[in-house]
């Protein structure tokens, strides 16, 4: 790896002479072109029931829509801090673990936002009088349901939503009292860039492409088909970055959920294991499905080369396959990197060292892996786990900004399962999106790489840029 420092000076000189203007234009334009996303949780949510007309259910951890008994649900959000026009608003509610139904309810906006979560009953319930936003069909346990509320949420203010059902097969959703699974109102502001084509031709140079995402196939959601369609038009090696088949990574989950979509790209897929794969003992469903492409089943980590690049897939289930300094995996990684003759390196695994996602916080267990990659001048790390997209500035292993030797980390957990929002925004987070399924495409040039978020058909969010190798 030592030759990389010598190469870096000559590479940088050539790049300055030939493409400085283009690089500066692209890097400075990217943040401005990306819409800003804000995620709000309810200030109130509850339901009422006709057979208990004076009972308040405001402290319940769930709300429900049903017709036997008749149950109606109400949600209220306060949107604040927006400084630009709203371009998109999505109401997201999560079906409880036992809340599946053949009818997820009819959801409307409400003009009355004065009701109180702890006082509303069937007898004094507000009227659900607004425009119909969605009439849901079947919903499944643990599924995130997304309802377009762009016509209602036009800026800062308080907004109400109500749900009813004509079915006696009631649907149950997690209320705000459930914590991480609370409803979300995801509001995007700003001018979005032009839509990215859903197909992509190979780079004229013929440079290799590494493309993919994590958190992929969930039979009850369907986003995996949208992202598999993107892969149909993108050549290259596919990285499936963990939690590939929900809910438990069983053989049946791979057969029924993953194989019909991303499975058609199995022959060119290089996977990494996530935590859901280990819901099945030894992640046997995952290792049996992918076979030799997944590496040694007792390890789950391996490496390969693409053009001028060394690519490392690691196992971030650190309680099962240790990631600690001096562990077998960490020592293997250091030896593997030291032996590589390629000038550029990229790694991917499931659990992000850095993330602003609201469902899972930054993972400190993987820091020794990040440190080993930093010590050996790696360029990029791609992760999943949080069901959204986030790009960080180049950082060292302790999270400090480092534009000289730092690694740029991506969270690419938008492969197809229900999307999730953001909590505390971490330092050096540059771009975030929680409302678009897609894939991350890395074009691996001889001494640099381009990144591109390719969105599902019909969506406009994208993110792109370039970095030179160290």
C-alpha positions, 0 to 999 in steps of 0.5 A, spaced: 500 500 500 505 504 500 506 506 493 499 509 493 502 515 497 507 516 491 502 515 486 497 520 489 502 526 488 502 525 480 495 523 480 493 530 483 498 534 479 494 531 473 487 532 475 489 539 477 491 540 470 485 537 466 479 537 470 479 542 476 474 546 474 469 540 472 470 537 479 469 544 483 463 545 479 460 538 481 462 538 488 459 545 489 453 544 485 451 537 489 449 540 495 445 545 492 441 540 488 439 536 493 432 537 497 432 538 504 428 533 508 425 534 515 422 528 519 416 530 524 413 525 529 406 526 532 404 531 537 398 527 538 395 520 536 389 516 538 383 512 536 376 512 539 371 506 539 363 506 538 362 501 543 366 505 549 363 512 547 366 515 553 373 512 554 379 515 552 385 511 548 390 517 548 396 513 552 395 507 548 401 504 544 397 503 538 391 506 534 386 502 529 381 503 524 376 498 524 368 497 523 366 492 528 367 495 533 367 502 529 374 505 531 377 511 528 384 514 528 387 521 529 394 524 528 396 531 529 403 534 527 406 540 528 411 542 522 416 548 524 422 551 521 421 550 514 424 556 510 423 553 503 417 551 499 415 544 500 416 539 495 413 533 498 410 530 504 409 523 506 405 520 512 408 514 514 405 509 519 407 502 521 403 496 522 404 493 529 407 486 529 400 483 530 396 488 526 396 486 519 389 486 515 386 486 508 384 493 509 389 498 511 383 504 512 381 510 508 386 516 510 383 523 510 386 530 512 382 534 517 381 541 518 380 540 526 386 540 529 384 543 536 382 536 539 386 533 545 390 526 545 388 525 552 380 528 552 378 525 545 372 520 546 367 517 541 362 522 544 366 528 542 371 526 536 373 531 531 370 530 524 374 527 519 372 532 513 378 533 508 380 530 502 382 523 501 389 521 501 389 514 501 385 508 501 389 502 503 389 495 501 392 489 505 397 491 510 402 486 513 405 486 520 411 490 521 410 494 514 411 501 514 405 504 510 407 511 506 401 516 504 402 522 500 400 528 504 403 533 499 397 536 497 395 538 505 402 540 508 404 546 504 409 549 509 409 550 517 403 549 521 399 544 524 396 538 520 391 533 522 389 526 519 384 521 520 383 514 518 376 510 518 375 503 515 369 499 512 372 492 514 371 488 520 378 486 519 381 492 523 388 494 522 393 496 527 398 501 527 404 503 532 402 510 536 407 515 538 408 512 545 411 506 541 418 510 540 422 508 534 416 506 531 412 512 532 408 515 526 412 520 521 411 526 517 417 526 512 417 533 509 422 535 503 423 542 501 427 546 496 428 545 489 429 538 487 434 536 481 431 533 474 429 526 475 435 521 474 434 516 468 432 509 471 437 506 466 444 507 466 449 505 460 456 503 462 461 508 462 465 510 456 471 508 459 469 501 461 471 502 468 468 497 473 461 499 477 459 497 484 452 498 485 447 496 490 444 497 497 442 494 504 435 493 507 432 490 501 426 484 500 420 485 504 414 481 502 410 486 505 413 492 502 415 491 495 420 497 494 425 491 492 422 490 485 423 498 484 430 497 486 431 491 482 428 494 476 434 499 477 439 494 477 436 491 470 439 497 467 446 498 470 451 493 469 457 491 474 457 488 480 452 488 485 453 489 493 447 487 497 449 490 504 445 486 509 438 485 511 437 482 504 431 478 506 426 480 511 424 478 516 428 473 518 433 471 513 430 464 512 430 459 506 423 461 505 424 469 506 430 468 500 425 464 496 419 468 497 421 475 498 429 476 495 429 471 489 423 474 485 426 481 485 434 482 486 435 474 485 435 475 478 442 479 479 444 473 484 450 471 479 453 478 479 452 479 487 457 480 492 453 480 499 454 482 506 450 479 512 446 484 516 443 482 523 436 479 520 440 474 517 442 472 523 435 471 526 436 464 522 441 460 526 448 461 523 445 465 518 444 459 514 439 461 509 443 467 507 449 462 506 446 457 503 442 462 498 448 465 496 453 460 496 461 461 495 459 468 493 458 470 501 465 467 503 466 462 509 460 461 513 464 461 519 466 468 517 462 472 512 468 477 510 472 476 504 475 481 498 476 481 491 478 486 486 475 490 480 479 493 475 484 498 479 480 497 486 480 492 492 473 491 494 472 488 501 466 485 504 466 485 512 461 482 517 459 487 522 455 483 526 460 484 531 457 480 537 457 474 533 464 475 529 468 479 533 470 486 530 475 488 535 482 490 535 486 484 535 480 479 533 481 474 527 477 479 522 480 485 524 487 482 523 485 479 517 483 485 514 489 489 516 493 483 512 489 483 506 489 491 505 497 490 506 497 485 501 493 489 496 497 492 490 491 496 488 491 503 489 484 504 491 480 501 496 472 501 498 469 497 503 462 495 505 458 492 511 451 493 514 452 497 521 454 504 520 459 507 524 456 514 523 449 515 522 443 520 523 438 515 522 432 515 528 432 507 528 439 505 529 445 510 532 452 510 530 455 503 531 462 503 535 463 496 535 465 497 528 470 502 529 477 498 529 475 496 522 474 503 520 481 504 523 484 499 519 481 502 513 483 509 515 490 506 516 491 503 509 488 509 506 481 507 503 477 511 500 470 509 501 465 505 506 458 503 504 453 501 509 446 500 511 441 498 517 438 505 517 433 505 512 435 511 508 440 514 505 446 519 508 452 521 505 458 524 510 464 528 508 471 524 509 472 523 516 478 519 520 476 513 525 474 518 530 469 522 526 473 528 525 473 531 518 479 529 514 479 532 507 486 529 506 486 522 508 479 521 510 474 516 508 467 518 505 462 513 508 455 512 505 449 509 509 445 506 503 439 502 507 434 504 501 434 497 498 426 496 498 424 495 505 420 500 509 424 507 509 426 510 516 427 517 518 432 521 521 434 523 529 440 527 531 444 529 525 451 527 526 457 532 525 459 532 517 453 529 515 452 532 508 446 529 504 440 525 507 434 522 504 428 518 507 423 518 502 426 514 496 428 507 494 434 507 490 441 504 489 448 507 490 452 506 484 460 507 484 464 508 478 471 506 479 476 509 475 483 508 475 485 513 480 478 516 482 471 514 483 464 517 482 458 516 486 451 517 484 444 515 488 439 512 482 432 513 485 426 509 484 422 510 477 418 517 479 422 520 484 427 526 483 432 525 489 439 524 487 446 525 489 452 525 485 460 527 486 467 524 485 473 523 489 480 522 487 484 516 491 488 517 496 
